[in-house]
Amino acid sequence: MGGLNFEETGDDDSYEYGKENFTEHACRYCGVSNPACVVRCNVPSCRKWFCNSRGNTSGSHIVNHLVRAKHKEVCLHKDSPLGETILECYNCGCRNVFLLGFISAKTESVVVLLCREPCLSVNALKDMNWDLSQWCPLIDDRCFLQWLVKIPSEQEQLRARQISAQQINKVEELWKTNPDASLEDLEKPGVDDEPQHVALKYEDAYQYQNVFAPLIKLEADYDKMMKESQSKDNVTIRWDIGLNKKRIAYFVFPKEDNELRLVPGDELRLRYSGDAAHPAWQSVGHVIKLTAQEEVALELRASQGVPVDLNHGFSVDFVWKSTSFDRMQGAMKTFAVDETSVSGYIYHHLLGHEVEVQMVRNTLPKRFGAPGLPELNASQVFAVKSVLQKPISLIQGPPGTGKTVTSAAIVYHMAKQGQGQVLVCAPSNVAVDQLAEKISATGLKVVRLCAKSREAVSSPVEHLTLHYQVRHLDTSEKSELHKLQLLKDEQGELSSSDEKKYKALKRATEREISQSADVICCTCVGAGDPRLSNFRFRQVLIDESTQATEPECLIPLVLGAKQVVLVGDHCQLGPVIMCKKAARAGLAQSLFERLVLLGVKPIRLQVQYRMHPSLSEFPSNSFYEGTLQNGVTVNERQSTGIDFPWPVPNRPMLFYVQMGQEEISASGTSYLNRTEAANVEKIVTTFLRSGVVPSQIGVITPYEGQRAYIVNYMSRNGALRQQLYKEIEVASVDSFQGREKDYIILSCVRSNEHQGIGFLNDPRRLNVALTRARYGIVILGNPKVLSKQPLWNGLLTHYKEHECLVEGPLNNLKQSMVQFQKPKKIYNDRRLFFSGGPGVVPNDTFGSVASPGQNADRRSSRGTFISPGPPNGTHKPGVHPAGYPMPRVPLPPFHGGPPSQPYAIPTRGAVHGPVGAVPHIPPPGSRGFGAGRGNAGAAIGSHLPHHQGTQQAIGNIGSTFNFPALENPNSQPSVGGPLSQPGFVNNMPVQGSSQTFRDGFSMAGLSQDFLGDDFKSQGSHVPYNVTDFSTQASQGGYAVDYVTQGAQGGFPGNFLNQNSQAGYSRFGTGNDFMSQDYMSHGSQGLFTQVGFSDPSQDDASQSHFSVANTNPLQSQGLMNSLYSQPFGHYNTQPPLNLQAPQQQPQSGQGSSQTHKIQYNG
């Protein structure tokens, strides 16, 4: 590089960056126009100029534009040191800048540009004395290399217009429809309005529809735009004929690392533009198969006039179908207008209204297993038993815990109850097929309903499909249908009268078969098939429901559901939403998640049968509070005869330290890491040589760019037969959810200085990645980058402690001494871990609630125990070290289940205690907490009043998160009040009441463009200092949801509901929290002025609760024992009565108020 001496172009003071006088080649974002610093986007429809300055964003402006607009060609300015140059590959002319890199040629003053694929691996170039190993990409850390495009000077950058990443996103969206739009156009009203966010509760189904319908339309429009913009030209075709005599076109459709995925059943248009010898031709077909070699099999609808003598020059377009979106909209309309669509109980429950707990009256079976299925374990039996007695149930199935077997057993017993047919759904075809197979094994009659577009797609449960059963129904009256079917197959079409007769006969047969079935299985969207329109299903089970959007789940429910079972795991990945705007508004939240937030308690399956015990240890402690038990022993997961260099032989896990840099992939929207890809090949080869079969190995990576690169690299550079590498599945983490392999190799990819780790930040993605392997896992990554995130830091510490963090060549691995970065603020998004599962943090005092002198009860032995704070429980700076979570509260056992099976989902909602008990709820006007949120004040079972303005938004974080109940058998079974939470007395933490907070209010994890860039809003876990809570989101993590509408100083309504026991009034500002509706149902009388010194308030002067008649709660002696813990003088308070409170008028906000809250009998 010594010969590359480019002139310094001095700062020219004539550059002015005002709106009006931008020069033509000024950066369209910031206005910098120094020719050495700007680059033109060379896409004909764009041709805008951008500079190489980062400004306020993580990448330079030109790279930001190329990525957002999906453009890939650039040209340098004519006055730049290199002149007007279009950047392209020296060897093949490729102009994709994301593929281009440079090497120094023989003479040092010459630089050769080469593309990464295919030219970097072309053997002919290796003979030209070029050192291809020195190849470096032109874009490094999301900026062009400085010798190619200069970075503007500080002075230029200071004079430039400041633009945020958010503005860049918006202006790029605007340019798609108006290429000449400017930043000023963003200020116009109506531009880029965010849709209304989903809520936790809805007044009625019309309001529900008004919130979700625009989000579905947004997603539909985005999906349409994406699909219709995907078009491939110059496609080469190989022709064939299927068994059904239909033409099949085979062609390669490279799976570029873009957002689009082809799946069987997709509709494509194949066309030929025509030439002198052949007329123009086009035909539509369905994808029936996708091979591992990225070859697509397309079955054409019409076989006439197909140019089978031609193989080249075809074009392929997507045909967008609105079916799934139309069915979601239809289901919401049915839900709103048809009173018979679901039972009243389900209706109110789905809308978040508080209704009296109902039980389903039926006779329970003597044994809860089902014929043809494995024996159920205790937690599975408990799940089946509970589900059969409730109208609405959630089952949380962590990885490998037997969700499908449990679901099949539930369906078997439901079908035997004589309530009619059972409808079984899941969002994906694979999940439906697996479930149909299991249910069929019990002896029930199962019909698998497929979409018509998928009837030609081969299926493992072909014999159960409706179209197969129609064809193979052997009855005499069906002989006419068979004759017409044969005729249609031979001729391709029937006469119009025969076609009419054929369709009528086929419909009648389909109805007959469907009606005779015990169980009908289909996808959620498939439940909207017209063939089921006249069917009613009282019992519905939806598997993998956490991967479906809420409107998608509604499709099977509105067919008459009276008993609903949702199976899923909200600690794994949720539904895929392509439109970021819809995702930000909450479409990415599943119905399962919202019901958890509303207080429906999932029943968790607890015994995992997949992973080697040492592989399940970290996921269990990090995502499931240590409750995951092993149903397999070390011996059952010991791979005999496999000679792989595990650092600790009885722990088949290995973190292989990699320091190679990440690069942007060919699409510009993903990443790859060549060092990791090369080592993946070495690891795969080692496994294959030691006797592992290709089908036992899975290579997974979060990035599509890396997936594509690994596939190519292994087939090109694999040391063994190429066929072996082709048989190894290389997939994205997201697509591997629900699957397993004996050995998993995880390539993390991210390795950079400034960019962070992107959506590796999502704990759910890490959970899925770590729980796919049965016998062993190898992780490749850069600990220096990954360790900045607390959860990854915990994983790396776990591997290091067990001596599994290694570096060096595979045949000579040694312990890595790499130093970890200090993690950033704690990432603990309770949206992802409603169960109280943390994004685990090192030095976490896990459950360290202990009486004095006892050791903390910790599931993780790491970390130092933090001594309790002062007895009054105030949070003073310095008492609780910054960055540490608050101690957790012990987890209560299964709700009604065996105490040996801890149950960790927090309580929420109005009703607990004995079955059927209903608390007295004062009407909203007289609750003393303002009109409040939600509808706790309305009569149970009625349509509950719910004002739009007071809707409880489920923001990225907010008031919807909850803390587990405390436990002890002594509490009386009263309903709704804090004292009905078992064990408040015995387990009161020494630190005082304020320590019953769980560890992590800052849960802004999903706030950044739906898991896109690095989450910049991770919560700041400074000590929970009184003043912190009253600031409006200024702490970096406390999102605006924490500040109530009237800026009432800290906690929103309903933040501290039944489970947040004791002592949280007057926290932070002078405002009286009693008026904030944070004691959800009027039954908590404990919120006194506990231990906060407010100069304007004297604790003794508060007549907290005056009493007309004694409440039975008091007779239990619980209040006295509570107050006698840290605060002796409170025992002098008169007894407590929890009747309708009266709200006093509030004085000016922010002033320290001394009004009383009086409870009259």
C-alpha positions, 0 to 999 in steps of 0.5 A: 500500500506504500505507493498509494499516495493520494493528495490531501484535498484541503478543507474548502470553506465554500461548502455551505450546507443550507437547504437551498444551495446544496450542490448536485453531488452533496450528500442527500442526508447531511449535505457534505459535498467534498468530492473526495468524500462523496459517492454516487449510488449508481442504480439508474432509478436513484443516482443520489450522492452520499458521503462516507461520514458516520454522522450520528449513525453506526455506519457511513451515510453511503452504506446506510443508503445502500443497505436500506434501499437494497442498492449495490453499485456506486461511482466515485466523483470525477474530482476525487483522487481516483477520478470518476470510477465505477467500482467493479471486479477486475476479473468478472466485472461484478459491481456489487460493492458488498462483494468487492474487496482489494488485494495489492498486486505484484507492484505495490502501487497497484490495487486489484479489485476482486469479488469475494464470490466467485473470483476469490476462489477461482484457481486461475487467479491463484497463479498470478502471484497475487496473495489472495489471503490478503484480500480485504473488503472495501467496506469495513465496519460499515464504512468505505475504506478511507483510501478509497473514499475519504471521511469528511473532516471534523470541521465539515461534519460539524457544519453538516446537517445532523440526521438521526438513524430514524430520519434516515429510515423514514426518508428512505421509505419516502423515496420508495414512493417519491424519489425526489422527496427531501428531509423537509417532507418528513415534517409534513402531516400524515407522513409516516404516522405510526399505527395505534399500538396493540393493547392489553385489554379491549373494550369490545371486539370492534375496538379489537378489530380497529386496532389489529386490522390496520396492522394486518393491512400494513403487513399484507401491503409489505408482503405484496411489495416484497414478493412482487419486486422479486423477479428473476430473469435469464432462468434456465429450465429443466422440464419433466412430467409428474405422475399426474401428467402435469408439466414440472419445471425445475430451475435454480432459484438462488436463496439470496440472503434477502427477506424472502423465503420460497416455500412449497405451495407458493405461486410463481409465474413462469414466462418466456418473452418470445423470439422469432421462432417461438411465440411469447408464453406464460403460465402460473404454477405451484412450488411442489418441492425445494431441494437442498441444492436450491432447485425449485420444482414448479408444477404448472397449472396448464400443460398446453403450449409449454415450450418444452424444447426451450431451456434458456431465457425464462423469467420467474415472478412471484404471484402474491396471494392475499388469502391468509390476510383476508382470512385474518380480517374475516376472523376478526369480523366474525369475532365482532359480529357473530355472537356464536363465534366463541363462547361468552367466557372465551370472548371476554377472556380474549378481550382481557375482561375480568370474568368469574373463573369457570370449570368445564364439567366433565368426567376425567379419565382414569389414566391421562396417557393415550394409547400409542403414545409414550407414558406421560411424566408428572408435569405432562399428566398435570397439564392434561388433567388441568386442561381438560377442566378449564375453558382456556389453558396455556401450556408452556413447553420448553425445548424437548419437553414433549409438547407434541405428545402432551398435545396429542394426549389432550386431543385424544381425551377431548375427542373421547368426551363426546363434545363433537370434533376437535380442531387442531391447528398450528401456524406451520405445515410441519408442526401440523403434520407432526401433530396429525401423525401423533394423534393418528397413532392413538387410534383416532380418525384424523383428517389433515386438511391441506391448502389446494395449492399444497396438494401436490406437495409430498407429506409424511402424513399423505394417507391422512390428507383429505385429498388422498382420502377422497381419491382412495375412498372405496365405496360403490357410490364413489365409482362415478367420482373415480371415473371422472377423476381418471378422465381428468387426469388423462385429458387434463380437463373435462367438459363443462357438464362433467366438470360441474358433476365432478366438483359436486361429487368431490365436494360431497365426498370431502364433506362426508369424510370430514364429518366422519373424522374425530379430529381435523388438523390444519394450519391456523390459516387453513382453518379459514378454508371454505370447506370448513365454513359450515363446521363448528368446533367446540374444542380447539388446540393450537400448537406452536401458538407463540409463533402465530400472530394474534389474528392468525390464532383467531381464525380457528377460534371463531368456529365456535370455540368453547374450550381452547388450549394454546401450546407454545413457549414464549421464551423462544422466537415469536412470529415473523413480521416482515413489516417493521412498522407493524412489528413495532406496533405489537403485531409480533406479540402472540395471543399466548404472550398477551394472555400470560400478561393478563394473568392466565397461568401457563402450565409448564412442562418440566422434563426435557428428553433432548439434550445431554444434561450438561447442555441443558444446564445453562438454558434451564438456569437462564430461561426457565429459572432452573426448573428444567429437569433431565429425562435423559442421563449422561450415559444415554447421551454419550456418543460412543466411538466418536473421536471429537476433541471435546476439552472436557470429555463428559461435557460435549460443549465447546466455545471456539474463540474466533477473531476474524472480522465480520463482513457485509453479505452480498445482499447488503442486509446480512453478515458473514464471517469467513474465518468462522466459515472456514472453521465450521468446515474443519469442525464438520470434517472432524465430525465426519471423519470420526464417524458421524453421519451427515444427517446427524449434523446441523450448522446454524447461524443467525445470519442468512449471509453466513448460511449461504457462504458456509454452503458454498464454502463447504462444497468448494473447500471441503476436504472430503467428498462434496456429496457429504457436505451437501447432505449437511443441513445449514440453516438459520437459527429461526428456521431451526426452531422446533427441530433437533440434531445430534450435533449442532455447530453455531456460528455467531458471525458478529465481530466488529468495533462499533456495530454491536451484535445486532439481533443476537441480542434477543435472548429468545434467539440464543435460547433456540440456538442452544437447545437444538443439540442432543449430543454436543454443541460447538459455538464459534464466536468472538468473546470480546464482542459477545461478552458486552451483552450480559446474557452472552457474558453469562454463557461465556463465563459458564463455558470458561468455568467448565474449561470449555472456552478454547482456541488454537487449531482443532487438533491442539485446542488449549484454554483461551485466556481471552478477557471479556468485556464488561457487559453493558446495562442489564438486558432483562426484557420481561416481554421475553421472560414473563415467567420471571426468567431473566436474561441471566446475568453474571453475579446474579443473586438468584433468589437471594431472599434469606433470613439473616445468617442464612445463605442465599438460595441461588440456582447459579453458584456464581456471583457474590451475595449482596448483603441486605440493605437497611431495614426500612427498605429504602433504596439509597445510592450505594446500598445496591451496587449499580448493574446488579439485579434485585434479589428474586423472590422464591417461586411459588409451586404449581397453581394447584399442582404438586409442590415438588414442581415449582411453577414460575409464571407470575400471577396477574388478574383479579381472581385467585384463591379458591375456585369460583371465588369472586372478589367484591370490586367497587365500581370505578367511580368509587374505587379511590384510585381514579377511573383507573385502567382496565375494567376491574370496576365493572360487573363480572361477565358484563361488557366492561367499560374501557376508555380508549384513552386509558387503554393499557398499551403493551409498549416495548416495556411498561406496566404490564410486567409482573412479579411472582407471588410470594409463597407460604402455606399459611395464608388464608384463601381470600381473593384478590388481596395481597394477603391472599398471596401465600407466605408474605410474612415468612418470606418477607426479605430482610431488606424490607418491602421495597426489595420485593421488586424483581430485578429489572424494570428496564426492558427496552429490548425490542424497541429498536426496529424490531430486533434489527440493529443493536439494542441501544435502549438497554436499560440502565440498571443503576441502583433503584434510587428514588429519583430515578423513577420519576424521570421521564425515560431519561435513564436510558432504559425506563421507557415512557410507559413507566411514567403515567399519563399525568406524569404522576412521578414514576409508576403507571397505573396497575404497575404494582398489582396484587403481587407487589406487596407492601410498602410502595406508596410514596415512592419517589415524588410527593404524589400519592400513589394511592390515586394511581390505581396500582392496587388493582382491585381495591383489596390491598390495604397495605400500602402505607407510608413505609419507611420513606422520609419525605420532609413534608410528610410525617409517617405518624401523621398519616391516618392511613386506614380508618376503620368502621368494622373489622375485616376478617383478614385482620383476625388472621394476625397477618397484618400485625406480623407484617408490620412487626417485621421492620416497623414496630410502631405500625402495630399501633394502627387501627385494624383494616377494612377494605371497602370501597375507598373514596378518592380525595381531590388531588392538588397540583402534581409534583407537590408533596401532598398530605391528603389521606385515603380513608377506607369507610366501612 
